[in-house]
Amino acid sequence: MGFLETNLPYIMAGVSVGGQYALIAIGYTMVYGILRLINFAHGDIFMAAGFMMVYLSASLPLYLSIPLVIILTVLLGFLIERSAYAPLRKAPRMSIMISAIGVSYLIQNCAWYITSGLAKQYPAIPWISESVTVFSSTTKMVTVITPVLTFMLVAALVLLIKHTKFGMAMRAVSKDFETSQLMGIKINSVISTTFIIGSFLAAVGSLLFFSNYMTVTPTAGSMPGLKAFVAAVFGGIGSIPGAVLGAFIIGICENIIKGLGLTTFSDAFTFALLIIILIAKPTGLFGEKSTDKV
């Protein structure tokens, strides 16, 4: 009982952070599942959502700024796909990857220019920023609602993919891009919608993450983005349940390491885990073995 009482705050924080990583990781894994592209700009979309909230909440009430942030983040993800990735649809994969890195640095540099590189205070959102006591441990309400909201959004996404016509189109495109196109599936619409869904989840993850950490900087999306990417690889990139499970494992382990007083090594653990997974099981926990077509 003493062990649980001592470590419960770190476990709860780990579950909360894991849920936030999961919402970002889903964006990585969905885009990779369809385009075989690592969207390196995804973490920066997450960061941009944080700054949008800072500036919009300064002039608008929260009940307007929150939905507006989500809409603008979705629009940003859509515009990035249409302007930076769609023209390179038939280009070598390396060209698209370089474009993704370029978009990432473009968003970061725009954030540096707009903010002069200064950290901005994230607004306190009523209710989810309030303190709550769970089993004698005091934490923020956001810690409690993050895993619940994450599972609800993931369940809705799985239902969309498994039981709708659009979901069927997504699965078809992820299995065979060229054949899907020949069968009349609107590839561009499927890809754009995938980016829209990923950006929506990143916006929600941003609201939860920055409500907990309260400070936004131009590089604030880099480390969560990298950890979400590791979570996607850990679970098997292309697998949504794998990305979610990987994110929760990383979030919990990271916070337990901090609880042991090894905060310096919490980030290193994530990337050491990536190396171990790539050596032991390159396809991840739920990844499928790739087969070369002849």
Backbone hydrogen bonds in HBPLUS format (Angstrom, degrees):
<---DONOR---> <-ACCEPTOR-->    atom                        ^
c    i                          cat <-CA-CA->   ^        H-A-AA   ^      H-
h    n   atom  resd res      DA  || num        DHA   H-A  angle D-A-AA Bond
n    s   type  num  typ     dist DA aas  dist angle  dist       angle   num
A0005-GLU N   A0001-MET O   2.96 MM   4  6.22 162.6  1.99 150.7 155.4     1
A0006-THR N   A0002-GLY O   2.98 MM   4  6.10 153.1  2.05 145.0 152.3     2
A0007-ASN N   A0003-PHE O   2.98 MM   4  6.10 157.7  2.03 148.8 154.5     3
A0008-LEU N   A0004-LEU O   2.74 MM   4  5.40 129.2  2.00 147.8 156.5     4
A0010-TYR N   A0007-ASN O   3.06 MM   3  5.35 119.6  2.44 105.3 119.9     5
A0011-ILE N   A0007-ASN O   2.92 MM   4  6.19 154.2  1.98 156.1 164.7     6
A0012-MET N   A0008-LEU O   2.85 MM   4  6.01 168.1  1.86 160.1 162.7     7
A0013-ALA N   A0009-PRO O   2.95 MM   4  6.06 157.6  2.00 139.0 145.9     8
A0014-GLY N   A0010-TYR O   2.83 MM   4  5.93 146.9  1.93 137.3 147.0     9
A0015-VAL N   A0011-ILE O   2.89 MM   4  6.19 154.2  1.95 150.1 156.2    10
A0016-SER N   A0012-MET O   2.97 MM   4  6.19 158.4  2.01 148.5 154.6    11
A0017-VAL N   A0013-ALA O   2.86 MM   4  6.07 171.8  1.87 153.9 155.8    12
A0018-GLY N   A0014-GLY O   2.79 MM   4  5.78 152.2  1.87 141.1 150.3    13
A0019-GLY N   A0015-VAL O   2.98 MM   4  6.18 146.9  2.09 140.6 148.2    14
A0020-GLN N   A0016-SER O   3.14 MM   4  6.53 149.8  2.24 144.5 152.7    15
A0021-TYR N   A0017-VAL O   2.83 MM   4  6.15 158.9  1.87 155.0 161.0    16
A0022-ALA N   A0018-GLY O   2.85 MM   4  5.99 147.6  1.95 140.4 150.1    17
A0023-LEU N   A0019-GLY O   3.16 MM   4  6.45 150.5  2.25 142.9 148.4    18
A0024-ILE N   A0021-TYR O   3.13 MM   3  5.24 124.6  2.46  96.9 110.9    19
A0025-ALA N   A0021-TYR O   2.75 MM   4  5.96 162.1  1.78 155.2 161.4    20
A0026-ILE N   A0022-ALA O   2.98 MM   4  6.12 149.0  2.07 151.3 156.5    21
A0027-GLY N   A0024-ILE O   3.06 MM   3  5.50 127.6  2.34 107.7 120.0    22
A0029-THR N   A0025-ALA O   2.94 MM   4  6.21 169.1  1.95 158.8 161.0    23
A0030-MET N   A0026-ILE O   2.88 MM   4  5.94 156.1  1.93 150.5 156.1    24
A0031-VAL N   A0027-GLY O   3.23 MM   4  6.25 168.1  2.24 144.9 148.3    25
A0032-TYR N   A0028-TYR O   2.97 MM   4  6.15 161.2  2.01 150.6 156.6    26
A0033-GLY N   A0029-THR O   2.90 MM   4  5.91 150.1  1.99 135.8 144.5    27
A0034-ILE N   A0030-MET O   3.26 MM   4  6.51 137.8  2.45 141.8 150.6    28
A0035-LEU N   A0031-VAL O   2.79 MM   4  5.77 164.2  1.82 160.3 163.7    29
A0036-ARG N   A0032-TYR O   2.79 MM   4  4.16 138.8  1.96 117.6 125.0    30
A0040-PHE N   A0038-ILE O   2.96 MM   2  5.76 118.3  2.35 113.8  97.1    31
A0042-HIS N   A0039-ASN O   2.98 MM   3  5.67 167.2  2.00 126.5 128.7    32
A0044-ASP N   A0041-ALA O   3.07 MM   3  5.21 124.9  2.39  98.7 113.2    33
A0045-ILE N   A0041-ALA O   3.02 MM   4  6.38 138.3  2.20 148.4 160.5    34
A0045-ILE N   A0042-HIS O   3.20 MM   3  5.11 127.8  2.48  93.3 106.6    35
A0046-PHE N   A0042-HIS O   3.18 MM   4  6.50 154.0  2.25 145.7 152.0    36
A0047-MET N   A0043-GLY O   3.04 MM   4  6.38 147.5  2.15 135.6 144.3    37
A0048-ALA N   A0044-ASP O   2.82 MM   4  6.00 157.7  1.86 143.7 149.8    38
A0049-ALA N   A0045-ILE O   2.99 MM   4  6.26 149.3  2.09 145.5 153.1    39
A0050-GLY N   A0046-PHE O   3.35 MM   4  6.71 143.7  2.49 136.9 145.7    40
A0050-GLY N   A0047-MET O   2.97 MM   3  5.13 122.4  2.31  98.9 113.7    41
A0051-PHE N   A0047-MET O   3.16 MM   4  6.65 153.4  2.24 151.6 158.0    42
A0052-MET N   A0048-ALA O   2.89 MM   4  6.14 157.2  1.94 151.7 158.6    43
A0053-MET N   A0049-ALA O   3.10 MM   4  6.29 154.0  2.17 142.3 148.3    44
A0054-VAL N   A0050-GLY O   3.13 MM   4  6.45 152.6  2.21 143.2 150.6    45
A0055-TYR N   A0051-PHE O   3.03 MM   4  6.30 167.6  2.04 159.4 160.0    46
A0056-LEU N   A0052-MET O   2.82 MM   4  5.85 165.0  1.85 153.4 158.6    47
A0057-SER N   A0053-MET O   2.98 MM   4  5.71 159.0  2.03 139.9 146.1    48
A0058-ALA N   A0055-TYR O   3.29 MM   3  5.31 141.0  2.45  95.0 105.8    49
A0059-SER N   A0056-LEU O   3.14 MM   3  5.62 151.5  2.23 109.2 116.9    50
A0060-LEU N   A0056-LEU O   2.82 MM   4  5.80 136.0  2.02 152.5 166.6    51
A0064-LEU N   A0061-PRO O   3.02 MM   3  5.62 152.5  2.09 115.2 123.5    52
A0065-SER N   A0061-PRO O   2.94 MM   4  6.16 163.7  1.97 153.1 158.5    53
A0066-ILE N   A0062-LEU O   3.01 MM   4  5.77 169.0  2.02 148.4 149.6    54
A0068-LEU N   A0064-LEU O   3.14 MM   4  6.17 151.7  2.23 144.4 153.0    55
A0069-VAL N   A0065-SER O   2.83 MM   4  5.93 150.2  1.92 145.6 152.5    56
A0070-ILE N   A0066-ILE O   3.20 MM   4  6.52 159.9  2.24 150.9 155.5    57
A0071-ILE N   A0067-PRO O   2.96 MM   4  6.21 160.9  1.99 148.1 153.3    58
A0072-LEU N   A0068-LEU O   2.89 MM   4  6.05 166.4  1.91 152.5 156.1    59
A0073-THR N   A0069-VAL O   2.89 MM   4  5.99 152.7  1.97 147.3 155.0    60
A0074-VAL N   A0070-ILE O   3.00 MM   4  6.16 159.5  2.04 147.8 153.2    61
A0075-LEU N   A0071-ILE O   2.94 MM   4  6.17 155.6  2.00 145.8 153.1    62
A0076-LEU N   A0072-LEU O   2.85 MM   4  6.06 150.3  1.94 141.5 149.6    63
A0077-GLY N   A0073-THR O   2.98 MM   4  6.28 161.8  2.01 150.7 154.5    64
A0078-PHE N   A0074-VAL O   2.97 MM   4  6.22 157.3  2.02 148.5 154.9    65
A0079-LEU N   A0075-LEU O   2.88 MM   4  6.08 163.1  1.91 152.6 156.8    66
A0080-ILE N   A0076-LEU O   2.95 MM   4  6.15 156.6  2.01 150.7 157.0    67
A0081-GLU N   A0077-GLY O   3.12 MM   4  6.34 159.8  2.16 144.6 149.7    68
A0082-ARG N   A0078-PHE O   2.98 MM   4  6.25 162.9  2.01 152.8 157.5    69
A0083-SER N   A0079-LEU O   2.88 MM   4  5.90 156.4  1.94 148.3 154.4    70
A0084-ALA N   A0080-ILE O   2.84 MM   4  5.47 159.5  1.88 143.8 150.5    71
A0085-TYR N   A0081-GLU O   3.21 MM   4  4.96 141.8  2.36 114.9 125.4    72
A0086-ALA N   A0081-GLU O   2.80 MM   5  5.98 155.5  1.86 171.8 178.2    73
A0088-LEU N   A0085-TYR O   2.97 MM   3  5.33 144.3  2.10 109.9 121.0    74
A0089-ARG N   A0086-ALA O   3.18 MM   3  5.23 153.5  2.25 118.8 116.1    75
A0091-ALA N   A0088-LEU O   3.00 MM   3  4.91 156.7  2.06 104.0 111.4    76
A0095-SER N   A0092-PRO O   2.97 MM   3  5.50 132.3  2.21 111.2 123.1    77
A0097-MET N   A0093-ARG O   3.05 MM   4  6.36 157.3  2.11 150.9 157.5    78
A0098-ILE N   A0094-MET O   2.95 MM   4  6.19 158.8  1.99 149.6 154.6    79
A0099-SER N   A0095-SER O   2.99 MM   4  6.20 151.5  2.07 141.3 149.5    80
A0100-ALA N   A0096-ILE O   2.90 MM   4  6.21 148.9  2.00 145.6 153.9    81
A0101-ILE N   A0097-MET O   3.02 MM   4  6.39 154.5  2.09 149.1 155.2    82
A0102-GLY N   A0098-ILE O   2.92 MM   4  6.17 155.3  1.98 146.6 153.9    83
A0103-VAL N   A0099-SER O   2.89 MM   4  6.18 155.1  1.95 150.2 156.4    84
A0104-SER N   A0100-ALA O   3.03 MM   4  6.25 155.5  2.09 144.0 150.7    85
A0105-TYR N   A0101-ILE O   3.07 MM   4  6.42 161.0  2.11 152.1 155.4    86
A0106-LEU N   A0102-GLY O   2.90 MM   4  6.09 147.7  2.01 144.6 154.6    87
A0107-ILE N   A0103-VAL O   2.96 MM   4  6.21 163.4  1.99 156.0 158.0    88
A0108-GLN N   A0104-SER O   3.08 MM   4  6.32 165.0  2.10 148.3 152.8    89
A0109-ASN N   A0105-TYR O   2.88 MM   4  5.97 162.8  1.90 146.6 151.3    90
A0110-CYS N   A0106-LEU O   2.93 MM   4  6.11 152.2  2.01 146.7 154.5    91
A0111-ALA N   A0107-ILE O   2.98 MM   4  6.21 153.5  2.05 147.0 154.3    92
A0112-TRP N   A0108-GLN O   2.89 MM   4  6.26 150.9  1.97 146.5 155.2    93
A0113-TYR N   A0109-ASN O   2.92 MM   4  6.13 155.8  1.98 144.1 150.4    94
A0114-ILE N   A0110-CYS O   2.92 MM   4  6.13 165.1  1.94 152.1 155.6    95
A0115-THR N   A0111-ALA O   2.97 MM   4  5.96 161.4  2.00 148.1 153.3    96
A0116-SER N   A0112-TRP O   2.77 MM   4  5.24 121.7  2.11 136.9 147.9    97
A0118-LEU N   A0115-THR O   3.18 MM   3  5.66 168.8  2.19 114.2 117.0    98
A0120-LYS N   A0216-VAL O   2.87 MM  96  5.19 165.3  1.89 149.5 153.7    99
A0216-VAL N   A0120-LYS O   2.89 MM  96  5.19 160.7  1.93 148.2 154.7   100
A0122-TYR N   A0214-MET O   2.77 MM  92  4.73 175.0  1.77 129.5 131.0   101
A0129-SER N   A0125-ILE O   3.07 MM   4  5.57 138.0  2.25 172.7 174.0   102
A0128-ILE N   A0126-PRO O   2.89 MM   2  5.79 137.0  2.08 106.3  93.2   103
A0130-GLU N   A0127-TRP O   3.13 MM   3  5.22 158.3  2.18 104.9 111.6   104
A0142-VAL N   A0128-ILE O   2.93 MM  14  4.76 127.0  2.21 151.9 138.1   105
A0141-MET N   A0130-GLU O   2.77 MM  11  5.70 151.1  1.85 170.5 175.6   106
A0132-VAL N   A0139-THR O   2.62 MM   7  5.46 155.6  1.67 168.0 174.2   107
A0139-THR N   A0132-VAL O   2.85 MM   7  5.46 167.8  1.86 161.5 164.8   108
A0134-VAL N   A0137-SER O   2.73 MM   3  5.17 166.5  1.75 156.7 155.5   109
A0137-SER N   A0134-VAL O   2.95 MM   3  5.17 160.1  1.99 113.3 119.4   110
A0143-THR N   A0140-LYS O   3.04 MM   3  5.57 142.4  2.19 111.4 120.6   111
A0144-VAL N   A0141-MET O   2.95 MM   3  5.31 130.4  2.21 106.1 118.9   112
A0145-ILE N   A0141-MET O   3.04 MM   4  6.40 161.6  2.07 157.3 162.7   113
A0146-THR N   A0142-VAL O   3.00 MM   4  5.75 144.6  2.12 141.7 148.2   114
A0149-LEU N   A0145-ILE O   2.84 MM   4  5.95 172.0  1.85 162.5 164.7   115
A0150-THR N   A0146-THR O   2.83 MM   4  5.94 158.2  1.88 154.4 161.4   116
A0151-PHE N   A0147-PRO O   3.00 MM   4  6.14 165.3  2.02 146.5 149.5   117
A0152-MET N   A0148-VAL O   3.04 MM   4  6.28 153.0  2.11 146.5 154.5   118
A0153-LEU N   A0149-LEU O   2.94 MM   4  6.17 162.8  1.97 152.3 156.2   119
A0154-VAL N   A0150-THR O   2.88 MM   4  6.08 159.7  1.92 152.8 159.1   120
A0155-ALA N   A0151-PHE O   2.88 MM   4  5.93 158.2  1.93 142.3 148.6   121
A0156-ALA N   A0152-MET O   2.99 MM   4  6.22 157.4  2.04 145.4 151.5   122
A0157-LEU N   A0153-LEU O   2.93 MM   4  6.13 151.2  2.01 142.7 151.0   123
A0158-VAL N   A0154-VAL O   2.85 MM   4  6.10 159.5  1.89 153.3 158.5   124
A0159-LEU N   A0155-ALA O   2.97 MM   4  6.19 159.0  2.02 147.7 153.5   125
A0160-LEU N   A0156-ALA O   2.97 MM   4  6.17 151.8  2.05 141.2 149.2   126
A0161-ILE N   A0157-LEU O   2.94 MM   4  6.23 156.7  2.00 150.1 155.8   127
A0162-LYS N   A0158-VAL O   2.85 MM   4  5.94 158.0  1.90 151.2 157.5   128
A0163-HIS N   A0159-LEU O   2.87 MM   4  5.52 152.8  1.94 145.4 150.9   129
A0168-MET N   A0164-THR O   2.97 MM   4  6.28 150.1  2.06 145.7 153.8   130
A0169-ALA N   A0165-LYS O   3.01 MM   4  6.36 150.5  2.10 143.9 151.9   131
A0170-MET N   A0166-PHE O   2.89 MM   4  6.26 152.6  1.96 150.0 157.8   132
A0171-ARG N   A0167-GLY O   2.97 MM   4  6.24 160.2  2.01 149.8 154.4   133
A0172-ALA N   A0168-MET O   2.92 MM   4  6.14 152.8  2.00 145.2 153.2   134
A0173-VAL N   A0169-ALA O   2.94 MM   4  6.14 160.9  1.97 151.0 155.5   135
A0174-SER N   A0170-MET O   2.96 MM   4  6.17 157.5  2.01 149.2 155.5   136
A0175-LYS N   A0171-ARG O   3.08 MM   4  6.25 140.6  2.24 138.8 148.4   137
A0176-ASP N   A0172-ALA O   2.94 MM   4  6.18 170.1  1.95 157.4 159.7   138
A0180-SER N   A0176-ASP O   3.10 MM   4  6.12 158.3  2.15 147.0 153.4   139
A0181-GLN N   A0177-PHE O   3.21 MM   4  6.46 150.7  2.30 143.5 151.0   140
A0182-LEU N   A0178-GLU O   3.08 MM   4  6.43 152.3  2.15 147.3 154.9   141
A0183-MET N   A0179-THR O   2.97 MM   4  6.24 136.3  2.16 144.1 156.3   142
A0183-MET N   A0180-SER O   3.19 MM   3  5.07 128.2  2.47  90.6 104.2   143
A0185-ILE N   A0180-SER O   3.12 MM   5  5.62 156.7  2.18 161.7 154.5   144
A0184-GLY N   A0181-GLN O   3.16 MM   3  5.39 161.3  2.20 107.1 111.4   145
A0187-ILE N   A0185-ILE O   2.96 MM   2  5.72 111.7  2.44 114.9  98.3   146
A0190-VAL N   A0186-LYS O   3.10 MM   4  6.43 159.3  2.14 155.4 161.6   147
A0191-ILE N   A0187-ILE O   2.95 MM   4  6.20 166.3  1.96 160.4 163.6   148
A0192-SER N   A0188-ASN O   2.93 MM   4  6.02 164.9  1.95 146.6 151.3   149
A0193-THR N   A0189-SER O   2.96 MM   4  6.04 159.9  2.00 145.8 151.4   150
A0194-THR N   A0190-VAL O   2.99 MM   4  6.18 146.4  2.10 142.0 151.5   151
A0195-PHE N   A0191-ILE O   3.06 MM   4  6.43 154.0  2.13 150.3 156.3   152
A0196-ILE N   A0192-SER O   2.94 MM   4  6.24 149.0  2.04 143.6 153.2   153
A0197-ILE N   A0193-THR O   2.89 MM   4  6.15 159.5  1.94 151.1 155.2   154
A0198-GLY N   A0194-THR O   3.00 MM   4  6.19 165.4  2.02 147.9 152.2   155
A0199-SER N   A0195-PHE O   2.87 MM   4  6.00 156.3  1.93 146.6 153.0   156
A0200-PHE N   A0196-ILE O   2.92 MM   4  6.09 152.3  2.00 145.8 153.6   157
A0201-LEU N   A0197-ILE O   3.04 MM   4  6.33 162.0  2.07 153.4 157.1   158
A0202-ALA N   A0198-GLY O   2.97 MM   4  6.20 150.7  2.06 141.4 150.2   159
A0203-ALA N   A0199-SER O   2.91 MM   4  6.13 149.1  2.00 144.6 152.3   160
A0204-VAL N   A0200-PHE O   3.06 MM   4  6.41 157.2  2.12 148.9 154.5   161
A0205-GLY N   A0201-LEU O   2.83 MM   4  6.04 162.7  1.86 149.6 155.1   162
A0206-SER N   A0202-ALA O   2.81 MM   4  5.97 145.4  1.93 140.9 150.6   163
A0207-LEU N   A0203-ALA O   3.06 MM   4  6.37 155.7  2.12 146.9 152.0   164
A0208-LEU N   A0204-VAL O   3.14 MM   4  6.47 157.2  2.20 150.9 156.5   165
A0209-PHE N   A0205-GLY O   2.81 MM   4  5.91 164.8  1.83 152.3 157.3   166
A0210-PHE N   A0206-SER O   2.97 MM   4  5.91 171.5  1.98 152.4 154.7   167
A0211-SER N   A0207-LEU O   3.24 MM   4  6.00 132.7  2.47 125.7 136.9   168
A0212-ASN N   A0209-PHE O   3.08 MM   3  5.37 141.3  2.23 101.6 112.6   169
A0213-TYR N   A0209-PHE O   3.03 MM   4  6.37 154.7  2.10 146.3 153.9   170
A0214-MET N   A0210-PHE O   2.74 MM   4  4.93 145.2  1.86 124.3 133.2   171
A0220-ALA N   A0217-THR O   2.97 MM   3  5.01 166.0  1.99 115.2 117.1   172
A0222-SER N   A0219-THR O   3.11 MM   3  5.50 155.1  2.18 111.8 119.1   173
A0225-GLY N   A0221-GLY O   2.92 MM   4  5.61 144.7  2.05 133.2 144.2   174
A0226-LEU N   A0222-SER O   2.88 MM   4  6.10 155.9  1.93 148.8 155.3   175
A0227-LYS N   A0223-MET O   2.90 MM   4  6.09 164.2  1.92 156.4 160.7   176
A0228-ALA N   A0224-PRO O   2.84 MM   4  5.97 151.9  1.92 144.9 152.9   177
A0229-PHE N   A0225-GLY O   2.93 MM   4  6.15 148.4  2.03 141.8 150.8   178
A0230-VAL N   A0226-LEU O   2.88 MM   4  6.22 154.8  1.95 147.6 154.3   179
A0231-ALA N   A0227-LYS O   2.89 MM   4  6.14 152.2  1.97 142.2 150.2   180
A0232-ALA N   A0228-ALA O   2.91 MM   4  6.22 150.1  2.00 143.9 151.7   181
A0233-VAL N   A0229-PHE O   2.96 MM   4  6.30 156.0  2.02 150.2 156.4   182
A0234-PHE N   A0230-VAL O   2.72 MM   4  5.89 159.8  1.76 152.1 158.7   183
A0235-GLY N   A0231-ALA O   2.95 MM   4  6.11 159.5  1.99 147.7 152.0   184
A0236-GLY N   A0232-ALA O   3.06 MM   4  6.02 125.9  2.37 131.7 145.4   185
A0236-GLY N   A0233-VAL O   3.15 MM   3  4.97 133.6  2.38  92.3 105.4   186
A0285-LEU N   A0234-PHE O   2.94 MM  51  6.34 162.3  1.97 143.2 146.0   187
A0286-PHE N   A0235-GLY O   2.74 MM  51  5.66 158.0  1.78 128.5 136.1   188
A0239-SER N   A0236-GLY O   2.85 MM   3  5.64 147.7  1.96 151.6 157.2   189
A0243-ALA N   A0239-SER O   2.98 MM   4  6.19 152.3  2.06 144.2 151.3   190
A0244-VAL N   A0240-ILE O   3.06 MM   4  6.32 160.2  2.10 154.9 159.5   191
A0245-LEU N   A0241-PRO O   2.94 MM   4  6.14 167.8  1.96 151.9 155.3   192
A0246-GLY N   A0242-GLY O   2.86 MM   4  5.94 165.1  1.88 149.9 154.8   193
A0247-ALA N   A0243-ALA O   2.96 MM   4  6.07 152.7  2.04 142.0 149.3   194
A0248-PHE N   A0244-VAL O   3.07 MM   4  6.38 158.4  2.12 151.2 156.0   195
A0249-ILE N   A0245-LEU O   2.99 MM   4  6.24 162.4  2.02 155.0 160.0   196
A0250-ILE N   A0246-GLY O   3.00 MM   4  6.17 165.3  2.02 150.2 154.1   197
A0251-GLY N   A0247-ALA O   2.91 MM   4  6.03 163.6  1.93 148.4 153.6   198
A0252-ILE N   A0248-PHE O   2.96 MM   4  6.04 167.1  1.98 150.6 153.7   199
A0253-CYS N   A0249-ILE O   2.97 MM   4  6.05 170.4  1.98 152.2 155.4   200
A0254-GLU N   A0250-ILE O   2.90 MM   4  5.85 159.9  1.94 147.9 154.2   201
A0255-ASN N   A0251-GLY O   3.22 MM   4  6.35 156.6  2.27 142.0 147.2   202
A0256-ILE N   A0252-ILE O   2.95 MM   4  6.18 149.7  2.05 150.5 159.6   203
A0257-ILE N   A0253-CYS O   2.97 MM   4  6.16 157.5  2.02 150.1 155.6   204
A0258-LYS N   A0254-GLU O   3.18 MM   4  6.48 148.3  2.28 136.5 144.9   205
A0259-GLY N   A0255-ASN O   2.92 MM   4  6.15 146.2  2.03 137.7 147.3   206
A0260-LEU N   A0256-ILE O   2.99 MM   4  6.32 130.9  2.24 141.0 153.9   207
A0260-LEU N   A0257-ILE O   3.19 MM   3  5.12 133.5  2.42  92.9 105.2   208
A0262-LEU N   A0257-ILE O   3.10 MM   5  5.54 156.6  2.15 159.5 154.4   209
A0261-GLY N   A0258-LYS O   2.98 MM   3  5.19 157.3  2.04 107.4 113.2   210
A0265-PHE N   A0262-LEU O   2.88 MM   3  5.61 145.8  1.99 120.9 129.7   211
A0266-SER N   A0263-THR O   3.13 MM   3  5.24 166.3  2.15 109.2 113.5   212
A0269-PHE N   A0265-PHE O   2.92 MM   4  6.07 147.1  2.03 147.9 155.3   213
A0270-THR N   A0267-ASP O   3.12 MM   3  5.42 121.4  2.48 102.9 115.8   214
A0272-ALA N   A0268-ALA O   2.88 MM   4  6.07 149.4  1.97 152.1 161.9   215
A0273-LEU N   A0269-PHE O   2.83 MM   4  6.01 152.9  1.91 150.3 157.5   216
A0274-LEU N   A0270-THR O   3.14 MM   4  6.47 145.0  2.26 135.7 144.9   217
A0275-ILE N   A0271-PHE O   3.13 MM   4  6.41 155.9  2.19 141.8 146.5   218
A0276-ILE N   A0272-ALA O   3.01 MM   4  6.31 161.7  2.04 150.4 155.3   219
A0277-ILE N   A0273-LEU O   2.91 MM   4  6.11 163.4  1.94 153.0 157.3   220
A0278-LEU N   A0274-LEU O   2.96 MM   4  6.13 164.2  1.98 151.4 155.7   221
A0279-ILE N   A0275-ILE O   3.03 MM   4  6.23 144.2  2.17 144.0 153.3   222
A0280-ALA N   A0276-ILE O   2.81 MM   4  5.97 171.9  1.82 157.2 159.8   223
A0281-LYS N   A0277-ILE O   2.67 MM   4  5.29 155.2  1.73 143.3 152.3   224
A0284-GLY N   A0281-LYS O   2.86 MM   3  5.52 167.8  1.87 129.3 133.3   225
